[in-house]
Structure formats: C-alpha cells, structure tokens
Amino acid sequence: MILTKKDKLSPEEITESVAAIENECFSVPWTKRSIKSQILTEGSVFLLVRADDGKAAGYICGQCVADECELYRIAVLPDYRRLGAADMLMSEFIAQCEKNGINSIFLEVRRDNEPAKRLYEKHGFTAVGLRKNYYTAPICDAIIYLRRVAADSSAF
C-alpha cells in the first residue's frame, strides 16, 4: 500500500478516485460536487492509499480551521480491508494534523459501526457526545469522537 498526499494528485484524479470509493462504500455517497467542495479546498487534509496494483483502495479527508480538525470521511474498498490501509491512513492523518498545529480532531461515527469505532479508539479517539438520528439510509445515531493532538510547536 502506498500513501499519496493531495498535492501529488490532480483534482480530476482525486475526484474520480474518491467517487469510485464513495459509490462502493457508502449508502449515501458524496457527489462529485461534494467531493470537490470538501477535499479541494484550503485547509483540507486528504490522503489516498493505493494498492500495489496502483488502484485507489481508500482515502481519508478532513477540514482544519484554526487549531481544530473535523475528520469527514475514511473509506477503504472491501477488497482491501484488513490489510492495514485504514491504520495507515489514520496514522498519517493524525501526523499531518500534528504537523499543522492542530490540537483537536473531531468526527462522527454511526453508533452501529463497530469496525470504525474500534479503529478510532485504537488511534486514541474517545466518545464525547451523541447526535440522535444523525444518519439516514438507515436512520442511526452518531457518536461524536474526539482525539487530542500534541501539536508540533515548530509548525508555527
């Protein structure tokens, strides 16, 4: 698996890769317009992981404002799960946030998504809140997770 940062990819490659992953991984996938507005903007953190065959296998993205970041999405195609891609994406995402002076990372996760919750907890996230009926298709509560980051003071 190979990680690639946003600045090493064209906007078209990001959009097409993410759209393909979205359509396979989510019941309500982002549109190409949403992908562009969430990933191709100032302050976004985006990483793409490719399989050894070169195929886009997964991605992670979030938006940073001031010293906080909201992790919007992490997804790995089913054929590439349990190979360490999600751990690789999450570790590098946290490292990028730390490098950029981020103190807190927030995210929401479906209450019934046990694999995602295990991933987040493994990487130091803790549950801090609940949003009732946050998700649709199907309706489900969201658990709000937080991870404190030891921001790198040399980034300032």
C-alpha contacts under 8 A as a table, 3 or more apart, distances in Angstrom:
res1	aa1	res2	aa2	distance
1	M	49	V	6.33
1	M	50	R	5.50
1	M	51	A	4.72
1	M	52	D	5.65
1	M	85	A	6.91
2	I	49	V	5.42
2	I	50	R	5.15
2	I	51	A	6.58
2	I	52	D	7.28
3	L	47	L	6.56
3	L	48	L	5.70
3	L	49	V	4.48
3	L	50	R	6.50
3	L	88	M	7.93
3	L	89	L	7.53
4	T	8	K	6.57
4	T	9	L	7.63
4	T	47	L	5.67
4	T	48	L	5.21
4	T	49	V	6.26
4	T	50	R	7.85
5	K	8	K	5.69
5	K	9	L	7.23
5	K	46	F	6.28
5	K	47	L	4.81
5	K	48	L	6.57
6	K	9	L	5.54
6	K	10	S	8.00
6	K	14	I	7.78
6	K	45	V	7.57
6	K	46	F	5.51
6	K	47	L	6.08
6	K	48	L	7.67
7	D	10	S	7.69
9	L	13	E	6.26
9	L	14	I	6.47
10	S	13	E	5.17
10	S	14	I	6.31
11	P	14	I	5.16
11	P	15	T	6.10
11	P	36	K	7.97
11	P	40	L	7.06
12	E	15	T	5.09
12	E	16	E	6.05
13	E	16	E	5.30
13	E	17	S	5.91
14	I	17	S	5.30
14	I	18	V	5.93
15	T	18	V	5.38
15	T	19	A	5.97
15	T	32	K	6.26
15	T	35	I	6.29
15	T	36	K	6.68
16	E	19	A	5.16
16	E	20	A	6.25
16	E	32	K	7.89
17	S	20	A	5.35
17	S	21	I	6.41
17	S	56	A	6.03
18	V	21	I	5.10
18	V	22	E	5.90
18	V	35	I	7.32
18	V	58	G	7.89
18	V	59	Y	7.17
19	A	22	E	5.00
19	A	23	N	6.09
19	A	29	P	7.83
19	A	30	W	7.17
19	A	31	T	7.10
19	A	32	K	6.38
19	A	35	I	7.50
20	A	23	N	5.36
20	A	24	E	6.55
21	I	24	E	5.33
21	I	25	C	6.03
21	I	56	A	7.89
21	I	57	A	7.41
21	I	58	G	6.69
21	I	75	A	7.12
21	I	76	V	7.21
21	I	77	L	6.22
22	E	25	C	5.23
22	E	26	F	5.66
22	E	29	P	5.05
22	E	30	W	6.44
22	E	75	A	7.57
23	N	26	F	6.14
23	N	27	S	7.80
23	N	29	P	5.53
23	N	30	W	7.95
24	E	77	L	6.97
25	C	29	P	7.68
25	C	75	A	6.70
25	C	76	V	7.42
25	C	77	L	6.52
25	C	78	P	7.70
26	F	29	P	5.12
27	S	137	A	6.48
28	V	137	A	7.12
30	W	33	R	7.83
30	W	34	S	5.59
30	W	35	I	6.21
31	T	34	S	5.05
31	T	35	I	6.23
32	K	35	I	4.96
32	K	36	K	6.23
33	R	36	K	5.20
33	R	37	S	6.27
34	S	37	S	5.06
34	S	38	Q	5.98
35	I	38	Q	5.24
35	I	39	I	5.78
35	I	40	L	7.49
36	K	39	I	5.49
36	K	40	L	5.04
36	K	41	T	7.47
37	S	40	L	6.00
37	S	41	T	6.29
38	Q	41	T	6.43
38	Q	44	S	7.24
38	Q	62	G	7.71
38	Q	63	Q	7.51
39	I	44	S	5.75
39	I	45	V	7.36
39	I	46	F	6.59
39	I	61	C	6.69
39	I	62	G	7.54
39	I	63	Q	7.98
40	L	44	S	7.08
41	T	44	S	5.84
43	G	63	Q	5.69
43	G	64	C	5.13
43	G	65	V	6.72
44	S	61	C	6.94
44	S	62	G	5.59
44	S	63	Q	4.32
44	S	64	C	6.02
45	V	60	I	7.94
45	V	61	C	5.39
45	V	62	G	5.24
45	V	63	Q	6.12
45	V	64	C	7.34
45	V	93	F	7.25
45	V	96	Q	7.57
45	V	97	C	7.93
46	F	59	Y	7.25
46	F	60	I	5.71
46	F	61	C	4.38
46	F	62	G	6.71
46	F	93	F	7.72
47	L	59	Y	5.56
47	L	60	I	5.48
47	L	61	C	6.63
47	L	89	L	6.82
47	L	93	F	7.36
48	L	56	A	6.94
48	L	57	A	7.69
48	L	58	G	5.93
48	L	59	Y	4.37
48	L	60	I	6.74
48	L	89	L	7.74
49	V	56	A	6.07
49	V	57	A	5.71
49	V	58	G	5.23
49	V	59	Y	5.92
49	V	85	A	6.92
49	V	89	L	7.19
50	R	53	D	7.62
50	R	54	G	5.44
50	R	55	K	5.37
50	R	56	A	4.46
50	R	57	A	5.13
50	R	58	G	7.02
51	A	54	G	5.30
51	A	55	K	5.46
51	A	56	A	6.49
51	A	57	A	5.82
51	A	80	Y	7.67
52	D	55	K	7.49
57	A	76	V	5.70
57	A	77	L	5.47
57	A	80	Y	6.28
57	A	85	A	7.99
58	G	74	I	7.43
58	G	75	A	5.29
58	G	76	V	3.98
58	G	77	L	5.99
58	G	85	A	7.20
58	G	86	A	7.70
59	Y	73	R	7.77
59	Y	74	I	5.70
59	Y	75	A	5.61
59	Y	76	V	6.63
59	Y	89	L	6.94
60	I	71	L	7.82
60	I	72	Y	7.76
60	I	73	R	5.52
60	I	74	I	4.22
60	I	75	A	6.58
60	I	89	L	6.30
60	I	90	M	7.43
60	I	93	F	7.40
61	C	71	L	6.09
61	C	72	Y	5.79
61	C	73	R	5.49
61	C	74	I	6.63
61	C	93	F	8.00
62	G	69	C	6.55
62	G	70	E	5.33
62	G	71	L	4.10
62	G	72	Y	4.84
62	G	73	R	6.87
63	Q	69	C	5.46
63	Q	70	E	5.40
63	Q	71	L	6.65
63	Q	72	Y	7.35
64	C	67	D	7.17
64	C	68	E	5.65
64	C	69	C	4.06
64	C	70	E	6.42
64	C	102	I	7.67
65	V	68	E	5.56
65	V	69	C	6.25
66	A	102	I	7.50
67	D	101	G	6.15
67	D	102	I	4.30
67	D	103	N	5.38
67	D	104	S	6.85
68	E	102	I	5.34
68	E	103	N	5.90
68	E	104	S	4.91
68	E	105	I	5.92
68	E	106	F	7.77
69	C	97	C	7.46
69	C	102	I	6.71
69	C	104	S	6.29
69	C	105	I	4.74
69	C	106	F	6.31
70	E	105	I	5.60
70	E	106	F	4.77
70	E	107	L	5.70
71	L	74	I	7.93
71	L	105	I	6.72
71	L	106	F	6.08
71	L	107	L	5.13
72	Y	107	L	6.62
72	Y	108	E	7.95
74	I	86	A	7.48
74	I	89	L	7.94
75	A	86	A	7.48
76	V	80	Y	6.48
76	V	81	R	6.17
76	V	85	A	7.07
76	V	86	A	6.69
77	L	80	Y	5.55
77	L	81	R	6.53
78	P	81	R	5.33
80	Y	83	L	6.10
80	Y	85	A	7.31
81	R	84	G	7.24
81	R	85	A	6.91
81	R	86	A	7.67
82	R	85	A	7.42
84	G	87	D	5.30
84	G	88	M	6.12
85	A	88	M	5.06
85	A	89	L	6.12
86	A	89	L	5.07
86	A	90	M	6.02
86	A	119	L	7.80
87	D	90	M	5.15
87	D	91	S	5.97
87	D	119	L	7.33
88	M	91	S	5.31
88	M	92	E	6.23
89	L	92	E	5.41
89	L	93	F	6.02
90	M	93	F	5.03
90	M	94	I	6.17
90	M	123	H	7.47
91	S	94	I	5.31
91	S	95	A	6.21
91	S	123	H	7.47
92	E	95	A	4.86
92	E	96	Q	6.05
93	F	96	Q	5.13
93	F	97	C	6.27
94	I	97	C	5.07
94	I	98	E	6.14
94	I	149	V	7.62
95	A	98	E	5.03
95	A	99	K	6.10
96	Q	99	K	5.03
96	Q	100	N	6.19
97	C	100	N	5.08
97	C	101	G	6.44
97	C	102	I	5.14
97	C	103	N	7.97
97	C	149	V	7.68
97	C	151	A	7.62
98	E	101	G	5.36
98	E	102	I	5.44
98	E	103	N	7.29
98	E	149	V	6.09
98	E	150	A	6.32
98	E	151	A	4.57
98	E	152	D	5.57
99	K	102	I	7.54
99	K	151	A	6.65
99	K	152	D	5.39
99	K	154	S	7.97
99	K	155	A	5.87
100	N	151	A	7.35
100	N	152	D	7.19
100	N	155	A	5.70
100	N	156	F	7.87
101	G	151	A	4.64
101	G	152	D	5.65
101	G	153	S	6.74
101	G	155	A	5.94
101	G	156	F	6.96
102	I	105	I	7.54
102	I	149	V	6.52
102	I	150	A	7.86
102	I	151	A	5.52
103	N	148	R	5.73
103	N	149	V	4.70
103	N	150	A	6.26
103	N	151	A	5.53
104	S	146	L	6.79
104	S	147	R	5.71
104	S	148	R	4.57
104	S	149	V	5.60
105	I	146	L	5.64
105	I	147	R	5.15
105	I	148	R	6.44
105	I	149	V	7.33
106	F	144	I	7.06
106	F	145	Y	5.65
106	F	146	L	4.63
106	F	147	R	6.60
107	L	144	I	5.79
107	L	145	Y	5.32
107	L	146	L	6.71
108	E	142	A	5.67
108	E	143	I	5.51
108	E	144	I	4.58
108	E	145	Y	6.15
109	V	113	N	6.95
109	V	116	A	7.29
109	V	117	K	7.17
109	V	142	A	5.22
109	V	143	I	5.37
109	V	144	I	6.67
109	V	145	Y	7.66
110	R	113	N	5.26
110	R	135	Y	7.15
110	R	140	C	6.37
110	R	141	D	6.08
110	R	142	A	4.69
110	R	143	I	6.38
111	R	114	E	7.64
111	R	140	C	6.68
111	R	141	D	5.56
111	R	142	A	5.36
111	R	143	I	5.75
112	D	140	C	7.60
113	N	116	A	5.58
113	N	117	K	6.31
114	E	117	K	5.06
114	E	118	R	6.16
115	P	118	R	5.20
115	P	119	L	6.31
116	A	119	L	5.03
116	A	120	Y	6.21
117	K	120	Y	5.15
117	K	121	E	6.08
118	R	121	E	5.18
118	R	122	K	5.97
119	L	122	K	5.13
119	L	123	H	6.45
120	Y	123	H	5.18
120	Y	124	G	6.53
120	Y	125	F	5.27
120	Y	126	T	7.80
121	E	124	G	5.12
121	E	125	F	4.81
121	E	126	T	6.22
122	K	125	F	7.37
124	G	147	R	5.94
125	F	145	Y	5.81
125	F	146	L	5.19
125	F	147	R	4.43
125	F	148	R	7.81
126	T	145	Y	5.24
126	T	146	L	5.46
126	T	147	R	6.49
127	A	143	I	6.50
127	A	144	I	5.73
127	A	145	Y	4.39
127	A	146	L	6.48
128	V	143	I	7.59
128	V	144	I	5.67
128	V	145	Y	5.61
128	V	146	L	6.54
129	G	143	I	5.88
129	G	144	I	4.85
129	G	145	Y	7.14
130	L	141	D	6.96
130	L	142	A	5.71
130	L	143	I	4.60
130	L	144	I	5.68
131	R	134	Y	5.64
131	R	141	D	5.64
131	R	142	A	5.00
131	R	143	I	6.38
131	R	144	I	7.35
132	K	140	C	7.25
132	K	141	D	4.53
132	K	142	A	6.50
133	N	136	T	7.39
133	N	139	I	5.66
133	N	140	C	4.93
133	N	141	D	4.47
133	N	142	A	7.15
134	Y	139	I	7.12
134	Y	140	C	6.17
134	Y	141	D	5.23
134	Y	142	A	5.62
135	Y	138	P	6.89
135	Y	139	I	5.13
135	Y	140	C	5.06
135	Y	141	D	6.33
135	Y	142	A	6.85
136	T	139	I	4.15
136	T	140	C	6.59
152	D	155	A	5.74
153	S	156	F	5.95
